[in-house]
Amino acid sequence: MTTAPRSPQPGPAARPHLVPAPALTGDARRLPAPRALLLDFGGVVITTAARLGWARELAEIVVDRARAQGASLAPEAVEESLRAGRAALSMWKNAASRRLAPRELAPREIVEDFLLADLPEAVRRGLGLEAQELLAAMAPLVADHHLRPGVAELLTEATTRGIRLGIVSNAHSGRAHRRILEDLGLAGAFGVQIYSDEVGIRKPHPGMIHLAAEALGVPAAECWYVGDTLDRDVVAGRRAGAGAVVITRDRRTDSPPFRVLEAPDLVLESPEGLLAPLREALDAAPEHPAGTTADASAPGAATATVPGPATTGAPGPSAPDEAAPRGGADVAPPAAARRPALLLDHGGVITRSTPNPQRFVEVGAMIVALSERVGVPVDQAAAEAAVAAGWDRHRARKRERDAAGREHREIDAAVLWGELVGDDLPAALRPVLRLEATQLSLALHRHKNLPAPRPGALELIRWCHEHDIVIGIVSNTISGRGVREILARYGVAHLIGPSAYSDEIGVRKPGGEIFEAALAGLEADRADVVYVGDKALNDGHGGRAAGLGTVCLLRGGKDSDAELETARSAGDADHVLDSPEQVIDVLAALLPTP
């Protein structure tokens, strides 16, 4: 990635304005001195150049992933669906920016209802389980990303002056944006990064800015918000009560989708023009006393809560208010075509893990870095102790809930980090822990155990691939992304089809919803599905309650042999086996006779 040249102004070849843009004027001398700068990602920090071949490249990925589901797709048809879906998505975004408090679409909605809407139902539902992966892959394919002129200097000036920094951006893959900032060496400058797909709302919802201001410990009235659009950024800044709203022109600035009454305080050709007014405002203002933090009762201060992220609990294709599916997993294929399918648990079946004695070091270091960037420093020992205590609270809650047989909702990552871990840390640090919760869960998943393939598991997966048996996963975890990374290291990720992870579905085993999510991506009757787990309750009882045809439990996990045998005697399992490799014989007996 490179620093981009100055963004060109719209010329005769630009698309016609839908409405006349208001006069963009402003006077830097009347801007109040900020204590924080909140920057949009696209159009401010980054400018983009379209890549014409994006749909073809993404179609290749979709075709490859569908193959793991046992589906053969025509690349041309996938490409057409992607282009139509992206066009419709653009229209939806323009319409959403007219609303007072728009929500963000869930990744599964974007993939299933927009990008892949023309594909068969089971393929859409199966690939919908990988929506976050597909959208992260899509972002760099759609456009090349370039750093805008003056951004590096602006960040240096702000950091030197003690001005806190945050990103506030509408995004379908905050993960991709974070990676771009990391590659540019800029991620460490920002105390918080707010992306719409991670918080479940999108600009012009003022909550986007309120969340960032709260996390940085600065009232919105003492923040400058810098964006590039009238309908999303200027409106969001005004609704949130930002101290100043600044526009840096980019390709969408002068073409709002409809008339916008709100106007910015200052309009610049690029971010490099922000240095002078920032210095002028700071030099003219009295300095804040060292260590000053936001007063929640001060004018302009906002106490924000994180809405349900779009990745968990958001309305999706299976929501009650949506039309019934046009087909799906419950419709059995013709008898002559019926073949078994395999669903596997991950921990204890594919992977055996050894506890890592240094499990909390890395995530503790992340918390220390976050605390310093938002002005609420804690030391490494305190951070690690808080993570350990929070994790113990989480595990105790799970045991209590399972013993009581209550609902099987997966814990929200924001609750895990903002409440259970944050309980032993300064209250002012908890908002940023909630906002960075998904990243913290991934870091903990990467380091809490030392994973290795269970003997026979990879052999089972490869045998199924050779015999055209579709494989999926149903797993309780704090990070489905972390599980996918492990499978990629094993060299089998491309062989795995529909995968339902509890942190992404919002329900843990033995809850039925997580099984249903995986089944929706299989073109197989549930009576033909073999499920393999290692726990009597979660896997045995859960799999049987989901109506799966064959349930196998493996010895050697957390449950004793006696508990597994009891489950079999109770009818919650058909087989108790010693190795994943023994599942091959179970599947072979179900294959149609040649």
Phi, psi and omega per residue, in radians:
M1 nan 2.540 -3.072
T2 -2.256 2.876 3.011
T3 -1.275 2.299 -3.050
A4 -1.418 2.642 2.972
P5 -1.168 2.924 3.116
R6 -0.956 2.323 -3.090
S7 -1.086 2.284 3.141
P8 -1.173 2.591 3.067
Q9 -1.390 2.627 3.123
P10 -1.048 2.349 3.138
G11 -2.069 -2.859 -3.111
P12 -1.060 -0.461 -3.083
A13 -1.443 -0.163 -3.114
A14 -1.180 2.701 -3.142
R15 -1.149 2.598 -3.104
P16 -1.058 2.528 3.051
H17 -1.170 2.364 3.091
L18 -1.222 -0.616 3.041
V19 -2.476 2.729 3.083
P20 -1.090 2.320 3.100
A21 -1.275 2.458 3.098
P22 -1.170 2.781 3.086
A23 -1.097 2.258 -3.085
L24 -1.781 1.782 -3.104
T25 -2.345 2.915 3.101
G26 3.137 2.815 -3.100
D27 -2.231 1.954 -3.063
A28 -1.101 -0.460 -3.028
R29 -1.169 -0.350 -3.111
R30 -1.727 0.131 3.123
L31 -1.390 2.337 3.097
P32 -1.278 2.655 3.112
A33 -1.144 2.299 -3.131
P34 -1.588 2.701 2.935
R35 -1.823 -0.164 3.085
A36 -2.622 2.556 3.008
L37 -1.957 2.171 3.061
L38 -1.911 2.103 -3.018
L39 -2.006 2.400 2.929
D40 -1.191 2.728 3.102
F41 -1.430 -1.218 -3.139
G42 -1.330 2.285 3.129
G43 1.629 -0.254 3.105
V44 -2.123 -1.210 3.100
V45 -1.295 -0.693 -3.036
I46 -2.192 2.481 2.889
T47 -2.063 2.720 -3.020
T48 -2.131 2.697 3.014
A49 -2.193 2.150 -3.042
A50 -1.062 2.502 3.050
R51 -1.910 2.059 -3.006
L52 -1.200 -0.478 -3.053
G53 -1.613 0.271 -3.028
W54 -1.044 -0.753 -3.044
A55 -1.152 -0.681 3.113
R56 -1.128 -0.762 -3.119
E57 -1.172 -0.725 3.122
L58 -1.210 -0.605 3.099
A59 -1.051 -0.651 3.113
E60 -1.090 -0.679 3.106
I61 -1.163 -0.769 -3.133
V62 -1.088 -0.789 3.136
V63 -1.043 -0.738 -3.139
D64 -1.134 -0.761 -3.130
R65 -1.209 -0.624 3.102
A66 -1.135 -0.555 3.119
R67 -1.042 -0.619 3.106
A68 -1.182 -0.320 3.048
Q69 -1.567 0.013 -3.110
G70 1.472 0.280 -3.103
A71 -1.899 2.429 3.075
S72 -1.918 2.017 -3.078
L73 -1.980 2.568 3.053
A74 -1.425 2.124 -3.099
P75 -0.968 -0.639 -3.120
E76 -1.114 -0.694 3.134
A77 -1.174 -0.679 3.111
V78 -1.133 -0.755 -3.137
E79 -1.058 -0.742 3.123
E80 -1.100 -0.717 3.120
S81 -1.129 -0.705 3.138
L82 -1.091 -0.786 -3.117
R83 -1.157 -0.741 3.114
A84 -1.132 -0.713 -3.134
G85 -1.142 -0.698 3.129
R86 -1.183 -0.650 3.090
A87 -1.104 -0.781 3.120
A88 -1.139 -0.638 3.131
L89 -1.125 -0.665 3.094
S90 -1.086 -0.716 3.105
M91 -1.131 -0.708 3.122
W92 -1.073 -0.735 -3.121
K93 -1.129 -0.710 3.097
N94 -1.094 -0.737 3.130
A95 -1.167 -0.669 -3.121
A96 -1.113 -0.530 -3.101
S97 -1.296 -0.111 3.026
R98 -1.458 -0.312 -3.064
R99 -1.374 2.738 -3.115
L100 -1.297 -0.629 -3.079
A101 -2.507 1.199 -3.037
P102 -1.219 2.504 2.996
R103 -1.534 2.867 3.018
E104 -1.660 2.559 3.034
L105 -1.175 2.505 3.012
A106 -1.255 2.594 3.108
P107 -0.898 -0.677 3.141
R108 -1.158 -0.607 3.078
E109 -1.118 -0.767 -3.121
I110 -1.071 -0.785 -3.092
V111 -1.275 -0.860 -3.016
E112 -1.375 -0.693 -3.011
D113 -1.663 -0.253 -3.137
F114 -2.084 -1.242 -2.956
L115 -1.140 -0.708 -3.057
L116 -1.961 0.420 -3.026
A117 -1.084 -0.398 -3.104
D118 -1.567 0.016 -3.073
L119 -1.636 2.880 3.140
P120 -1.022 2.613 -3.041
E121 -0.949 -0.891 -3.077
A122 -1.107 -0.625 3.110
V123 -1.163 -0.786 3.131
R124 -1.058 -0.783 -3.092
R125 -1.183 -0.695 3.130
G126 -1.147 -0.819 3.138
L127 -1.240 -0.414 3.046
G128 -1.058 -0.503 3.082
L129 -1.192 -0.314 3.106
E130 -1.886 0.414 -3.025
A131 -1.001 -0.753 -3.119
Q132 -1.114 -0.653 3.124
E133 -1.177 -0.762 -3.115
L134 -1.148 -0.719 -3.128
L135 -1.221 -0.599 3.064
A136 -1.160 -0.629 3.094
A137 -1.254 -0.548 -3.073
M138 -1.217 -0.668 -3.003
A139 -0.946 -0.884 3.137
P140 -1.308 -0.251 3.101
L141 -1.405 -0.603 -3.092
V142 -1.210 -0.604 -3.063
A143 -2.695 2.654 2.933
D144 -1.462 2.464 -3.062
H145 -1.945 2.256 -3.094
H146 -2.231 2.424 3.065
L147 -1.208 2.323 -3.117
R148 -1.380 2.645 -3.131
P149 -1.020 2.384 3.038
G150 1.541 -0.141 -3.068
V151 -1.153 -0.820 -3.108
A152 -1.043 -0.748 3.131
E153 -1.149 -0.678 3.125
L154 -1.099 -0.781 3.141
L155 -1.123 -0.700 3.110
T156 -1.103 -0.787 3.129
E157 -1.060 -0.800 -3.117
A158 -1.109 -0.770 -3.129
T159 -1.113 -0.755 3.134
T160 -1.079 -0.620 -3.102
R161 -1.508 -0.007 -3.136
G162 1.371 0.359 3.103
I163 -1.520 2.198 -3.126
R164 -1.357 2.622 -3.005
L165 -2.167 2.469 3.067
G166 -2.543 2.730 3.017
I167 -1.835 2.355 3.052
V168 -2.315 1.894 -2.947
S169 -2.535 2.397 2.892
N170 -1.275 2.295 -3.091
A171 -2.732 2.523 2.995
H172 -1.606 -0.167 3.040
S173 -2.613 1.507 3.039
G174 -1.016 -0.532 3.101
R175 -1.010 -0.770 -3.140
A176 -1.141 -0.703 3.127
H177 -1.141 -0.718 3.094
R178 -1.051 -0.717 -3.128
R179 -1.132 -0.686 3.119
I180 -1.086 -0.783 3.122
L181 -1.131 -0.651 3.077
E182 -1.103 -0.775 -3.135
D183 -1.105 -0.539 3.118
L184 -1.474 -0.079 -3.127
G185 1.309 0.395 -3.060
L186 -1.882 -0.225 -2.997
A187 -1.013 -0.650 -3.092
G188 -1.196 -0.197 3.138
A189 -1.355 -0.387 -2.979
F190 -1.738 2.245 3.092
G191 -1.257 -0.496 3.138
V192 -2.643 2.567 3.028
Q193 -2.189 2.051 -3.123
I194 -1.857 2.054 3.093
Y195 -2.124 2.419 -3.006
S196 -1.054 -0.614 -3.119
D197 -1.208 -0.350 -3.116
E198 -1.612 -0.341 -3.107
V199 -2.009 -0.128 3.001
G200 1.467 0.037 3.054
I201 -2.278 2.856 -3.127
R202 -2.424 2.665 3.070
K203 -1.069 2.469 0.323
P204 -1.569 0.378 3.049
H205 -1.007 2.148 -3.110
P206 -1.161 -0.316 3.127
G207 -1.030 -0.488 3.104
M208 -1.027 -0.812 -3.130
I209 -1.288 -0.675 3.115
H210 -1.061 -0.707 3.120
L211 -1.070 -0.775 -3.134
A212 -1.151 -0.768 -3.127
A213 -1.090 -0.760 3.130
E214 -1.094 -0.760 -3.121
A215 -1.101 -0.604 -3.141
L216 -1.473 -0.146 3.132
G217 1.278 0.547 -3.097
V218 -2.281 2.295 3.073
P219 -1.048 2.586 3.127
A220 -1.003 -0.571 -3.126
A221 -1.147 -0.267 3.118
E222 -1.889 0.304 3.083
C223 -1.930 2.507 2.861
W224 -1.681 2.298 3.031
Y225 -1.883 2.233 -3.067
V226 -2.059 2.087 3.130
G227 -2.357 -2.900 -3.137
D228 -2.354 -0.009 -3.127
T229 -2.155 2.621 3.098
L230 -1.363 -0.857 -3.002
D231 -1.238 -0.444 -3.118
R232 -1.858 -0.914 -3.005
D233 -1.406 -0.893 -3.123
V234 -1.106 -0.758 -3.142
V235 -1.118 -0.754 3.122
A236 -1.068 -0.787 -3.139
G237 -1.064 -0.741 3.130
R238 -1.165 -0.783 -3.131
R239 -1.106 -0.585 -3.101
A240 -1.417 -0.193 -3.110
G241 1.317 0.566 3.116
A242 -1.081 2.559 -3.127
G243 -1.075 -0.581 3.067
A244 -2.674 2.568 3.091
V245 -2.112 2.126 -3.041
V246 -2.103 2.468 3.067
I247 -1.958 2.308 2.898
T248 -1.917 2.053 -3.019
R249 -1.036 2.403 2.964
D250 -2.520 -2.951 -2.939
R251 -1.132 -0.396 -3.092
R252 -1.736 -0.072 -2.983
T253 -1.032 -0.832 -3.015
D254 -1.609 0.212 3.124
S255 -2.264 1.093 3.076
P256 -1.128 2.642 -3.102
P257 -1.302 -0.226 3.126
F258 -2.812 2.997 -3.115
R259 -1.121 2.312 3.129
V260 -2.134 2.182 -3.095
L261 -1.419 -0.606 -3.103
E262 -1.196 2.567 -3.140
A263 -2.237 2.642 3.119
P264 -1.361 2.877 3.060
D265 -1.405 -0.494 -3.024
L266 -2.649 2.405 3.107
V267 -2.142 2.234 -3.101
L268 -2.191 2.709 3.116
E269 -1.325 -0.493 3.116
S270 -2.799 2.930 -3.125
P271 -1.063 -0.428 -3.136
E272 -1.102 -0.414 3.099
G273 -1.285 -0.168 -3.107
L274 -1.415 -0.325 -3.088
L275 -1.036 -0.838 -3.064
A276 -1.111 -0.890 3.115
P277 -1.121 -0.547 3.090
L278 -1.134 -0.840 3.127
R279 -1.075 -0.734 -3.120
E280 -1.083 -0.784 -3.131
A281 -1.147 -0.718 -3.124
L282 -1.219 -0.701 -3.111
D283 -1.184 -0.476 -3.095
A284 -1.514 -0.165 -3.034
A285 -1.840 2.592 3.029
P286 -1.167 2.537 -3.115
E287 -1.277 2.544 3.026
H288 -1.302 2.487 3.052
P289 -1.016 2.520 -3.134
A290 -1.007 2.386 3.090
G291 1.445 0.061 3.127
T292 -1.100 2.373 3.077
T293 -2.185 2.931 -3.063
A294 -1.161 2.484 3.025
D295 -1.712 2.044 -3.057
A296 -1.060 -0.347 3.142
S297 -1.625 -0.041 -3.097
A298 -1.253 2.641 3.088
P299 -0.997 2.339 3.115
G300 1.553 -0.198 3.113
A301 -1.279 2.580 -3.130
A302 -2.336 2.338 3.008
T303 -1.746 1.926 -3.031
A304 -1.851 2.615 2.973
T305 -2.053 2.608 -3.111
V306 -1.432 2.052 3.050
P307 -1.099 2.854 3.078
G308 -0.981 2.195 -3.138
P309 -1.068 2.667 -3.088
A310 -1.156 -0.219 -3.109
T311 -1.526 -0.240 -3.091
T312 -2.437 2.198 3.046
G313 1.361 0.010 3.130
A314 -1.423 2.685 3.098
P315 -0.971 2.369 -3.119
G316 -2.468 -2.945 -3.076
P317 -1.077 -0.343 -3.131
S318 -1.754 0.149 -3.126
A319 -1.125 2.594 -3.058
P320 -1.055 -0.490 -3.053
D321 -1.516 0.176 -3.142
E322 -1.793 2.809 -3.136
A323 -1.110 2.660 3.117
A324 -1.105 2.567 3.125
P325 -0.987 2.657 -3.134
R326 -1.454 0.172 -3.120
G327 2.826 -2.831 3.021
G328 2.547 -2.897 -2.939
A329 -1.198 -0.442 -3.075
D330 -1.370 -0.133 3.114
V331 -1.630 1.929 -3.065
A332 -1.248 2.422 3.056
P333 -1.226 2.910 3.118
P334 -0.937 2.550 -3.042
A335 -0.952 -0.667 -3.091
A336 -1.142 -0.414 -3.077
A337 -1.720 -0.054 -3.021
R338 -1.196 2.297 3.085
R339 -2.376 2.696 3.104
P340 -1.252 2.743 2.970
A341 -2.217 2.776 -3.036
L342 -2.175 2.241 2.976
L343 -2.012 2.315 -3.080
L344 -2.113 2.497 2.834
D345 -1.269 2.784 3.092
H346 -1.636 -1.207 -3.124
G347 -1.137 2.204 -3.140
G348 1.598 -0.310 3.141
V349 -1.988 -1.026 3.082
I350 -1.499 -0.653 -3.046
T351 -2.177 2.426 2.907
R352 -1.950 2.365 -3.018
S353 -2.092 2.521 3.024
T354 -1.906 2.247 -3.136
P355 -0.987 2.398 3.131
N356 -1.613 2.061 -3.136
P357 -1.100 -0.330 3.120
Q358 -1.799 0.495 -2.953
R359 -1.052 -0.513 -3.037
F360 -1.763 0.025 -3.060
V361 -1.175 -0.881 -3.044
E362 -1.153 -0.816 -3.129
V363 -1.193 -0.551 3.041
G364 -1.087 -0.715 3.098
A365 -1.125 -0.632 3.079
M366 -1.094 -0.734 3.135
I367 -1.146 -0.714 3.093
V368 -1.025 -0.808 -3.129
A369 -1.100 -0.755 3.096
L370 -1.065 -0.763 -3.086
S371 -1.091 -0.634 -3.139
E372 -1.235 -0.638 -3.098
R373 -1.272 -0.401 3.113
V374 -1.823 0.170 3.025
G375 1.339 0.420 3.096
V376 -2.280 1.156 -2.963
P377 -1.159 2.426 2.976
V378 -2.248 2.775 -3.117
D379 -1.634 2.966 -3.056
Q380 -1.057 -0.753 -3.100
A381 -1.095 -0.730 -3.136
A382 -1.168 -0.681 -3.139
A383 -1.138 -0.808 3.139
E384 -1.105 -0.711 3.134
A385 -1.116 -0.667 3.128
A386 -1.163 -0.702 3.116
V387 -1.127 -0.781 3.138
A388 -1.068 -0.780 -3.130
A389 -1.168 -0.728 3.125
G390 -1.113 -0.701 3.114
W391 -1.125 -0.699 3.087
D392 -1.100 -0.697 3.104
R393 -1.105 -0.736 3.129
H394 -1.051 -0.820 -3.126
R395 -1.136 -0.660 3.114
A396 -1.135 -0.683 3.096
R397 -1.094 -0.744 3.130
K398 -1.070 -0.782 -3.122
R399 -1.098 -0.738 3.140
E400 -1.116 -0.754 -3.117
R401 -1.156 -0.769 -3.126
D402 -1.126 -0.677 -3.139
A403 -1.139 -0.577 -3.114
A404 -1.499 -0.174 -3.134
G405 1.153 0.523 -3.119
R406 -1.407 -3.013 -3.100
E407 -0.994 2.758 -3.006
H408 -1.971 0.675 3.087
R409 -1.170 2.401 3.032
E410 -1.319 2.566 3.135
I411 -1.161 2.393 3.045
D412 -1.227 2.320 -3.131
A413 -0.996 -0.614 3.132
A414 -1.118 -0.577 3.095
V415 -1.265 -0.758 3.138
L416 -0.974 -0.848 -3.033
W417 -1.558 -0.668 -3.097
G418 -1.331 -0.502 -3.080
E419 -1.952 -1.015 -3.038
L420 -1.198 -0.744 3.057
V421 -1.430 -0.761 -3.081
G422 -1.133 -0.297 -3.116
D423 -1.028 -0.494 -3.128
D424 -1.774 0.238 -3.139
L425 -2.171 2.877 -3.135
P426 -0.970 2.449 -3.109
A427 -1.031 -0.573 -3.119
A428 -1.197 -0.287 3.132
L429 -1.527 -0.331 -3.002
R430 -1.123 -0.661 3.118
P431 -1.008 -0.729 -3.124
V432 -1.265 -0.517 3.057
L433 -1.130 -0.683 3.102
R434 -1.120 -0.718 -3.078
L435 -1.279 -0.511 3.133
E436 -1.724 0.287 -2.991
A437 -1.055 -0.728 -3.113
T438 -1.106 -0.702 3.122
Q439 -1.175 -0.672 3.126
L440 -1.175 -0.697 3.099
S441 -1.090 -0.718 3.104
L442 -1.074 -0.782 -3.139
A443 -1.086 -0.728 3.121
L444 -1.154 -0.723 3.121
H445 -1.067 -0.689 -3.122
R446 -1.145 -0.492 -2.958
H447 -2.042 -0.184 -3.044
K448 -1.288 -0.429 3.125
N449 -2.384 2.835 3.040
L450 -1.880 1.761 -3.014
P451 -1.465 2.641 3.027
A452 -2.618 2.600 3.136
P453 -1.079 2.372 3.023
R454 -1.228 2.353 3.138
P455 -0.932 2.260 3.123
G456 1.643 -0.283 -3.069
A457 -1.227 -0.817 -3.116
L458 -1.211 -0.562 3.079
E459 -1.120 -0.710 3.103
L460 -1.092 -0.796 -3.122
I461 -1.079 -0.782 -3.104
R462 -1.215 -0.618 3.093
W463 -1.102 -0.748 3.129
C464 -1.081 -0.726 3.124
H465 -1.065 -0.731 -3.133
E466 -1.158 -0.441 -3.091
H467 -1.877 0.341 3.056
D468 0.992 0.666 3.058
I469 -1.782 2.119 -3.117
V470 -1.273 2.380 -3.112
I471 -2.022 2.326 3.015
G472 -2.254 3.047 -3.112
I473 -2.251 2.474 2.988
V474 -2.280 1.917 -2.948
S475 -2.486 2.379 2.954
N476 -1.444 2.223 -3.097
T477 -2.855 2.747 3.038
I478 -1.521 -0.136 -3.124
S479 -2.721 1.704 3.031
G480 -1.061 -0.584 3.090
R481 -1.069 -0.688 3.109
G482 -1.127 -0.673 3.092
V483 -1.118 -0.752 3.125
R484 -1.052 -0.646 3.098
E485 -1.099 -0.713 3.122
I486 -1.113 -0.791 -3.140
L487 -1.108 -0.613 3.087
A488 -1.143 -0.683 3.101
R489 -1.136 -0.575 3.101
Y490 -1.289 -0.238 -3.124
G491 1.419 0.358 -3.099
V492 -2.153 0.064 -3.079
A493 -1.003 -0.637 -3.109
H494 -1.265 -0.184 3.134
L495 -1.658 -0.099 -3.062
I496 -1.687 2.299 3.137
G497 -1.641 -2.358 -3.025
P498 -1.049 2.184 -3.043
S499 -2.237 2.134 -3.116
A500 -1.901 2.007 3.134
Y501 -1.938 2.398 -2.969
S502 -1.083 -0.594 -3.127
D503 -1.206 -0.413 -3.136
E504 -1.615 -0.532 3.131
I505 -1.496 -0.537 -3.125
G506 1.606 0.042 -3.124
V507 -2.356 2.421 3.112
R508 -1.722 2.675 2.915
K509 -1.093 2.525 0.187
P510 -1.529 0.261 3.135
G511 -1.006 2.422 -3.033
G512 -1.211 -0.480 -3.049
E513 -1.072 -0.595 -3.105
I514 -1.232 -0.620 3.058
F515 -1.190 -0.720 -3.130
E516 -1.089 -0.640 -3.139
A517 -1.075 -0.744 3.116
A518 -1.232 -0.711 -3.128
L519 -1.093 -0.575 -3.120
A520 -1.087 -0.412 3.126
G521 -1.623 0.044 -3.132
L522 -1.809 2.324 3.005
E523 -1.575 1.072 -3.112
A524 -2.588 2.576 3.025
D525 -1.260 2.488 -3.101
R526 -1.075 -0.410 3.091
A527 -1.177 -0.338 3.135
D528 -1.706 0.116 -3.089
V529 -1.640 2.273 3.015
V530 -1.750 2.220 3.131
Y531 -2.031 2.391 -3.094
V532 -2.195 2.129 3.069
G533 -2.422 -2.938 -3.131
D534 -2.398 0.164 -3.120
K535 -2.186 2.351 -3.062
A536 -1.088 -0.794 -3.086
L537 -1.349 -1.070 -3.038
N538 -1.058 -0.772 -3.010
D539 -1.703 -0.811 -3.141
G540 -1.190 -1.088 -3.128
H541 -1.121 -0.729 -3.124
G542 -1.113 -0.787 3.139
G543 -1.145 -0.685 -3.137
R544 -1.210 -0.713 3.121
A545 -1.103 -0.494 3.110
A546 -1.379 -0.061 3.093
G547 1.393 0.390 -3.136
L548 -1.250 2.470 -2.989
G549 -1.134 -0.739 -3.096
T550 -2.349 2.221 3.120
V551 -2.055 2.164 3.106
C552 -2.009 2.355 3.054
L553 -1.995 2.395 -3.110
L554 -1.781 2.354 3.020
R555 -1.256 2.844 3.062
G556 1.686 0.049 3.113
G557 -1.713 -2.688 -3.103
K558 -1.267 -0.523 3.133
D559 -1.419 2.506 3.141
S560 -1.272 2.832 3.080
D561 -1.025 -0.635 -3.119
A562 -1.148 -0.691 3.120
E563 -1.144 -0.662 3.121
L564 -1.187 -0.701 3.122
E565 -1.174 -0.621 3.075
T566 -1.096 -0.697 3.102
A567 -1.096 -0.701 3.117
R568 -1.159 -0.720 3.134
S569 -1.114 -0.551 -3.139
A570 -1.418 -0.066 3.139
G571 1.563 0.151 3.130
D572 -1.548 -0.016 3.087
A573 -2.632 2.580 3.083
D574 -1.682 -0.538 -3.107
H575 -2.435 2.488 2.929
V576 -2.044 2.048 -2.965
L577 -2.112 2.859 -3.127
D578 -1.654 -0.403 -3.014
S579 -2.578 2.592 3.041
P580 -1.014 -0.516 -3.107
E581 -1.109 -0.478 3.135
Q582 -1.201 -0.311 3.105
V583 -1.149 -0.406 3.123
I584 -1.005 -0.746 3.137
D585 -1.127 -0.640 3.106
V586 -1.098 -0.797 -3.132
L587 -1.191 -0.726 -3.106
A588 -1.030 -0.618 -3.140
A589 -1.200 -0.326 -3.114
L590 -1.688 -0.143 -3.139
L591 -1.211 2.482 3.115
P592 -1.095 2.538 3.126
T593 -1.218 2.282 -3.131
P594 -1.024 nan nan
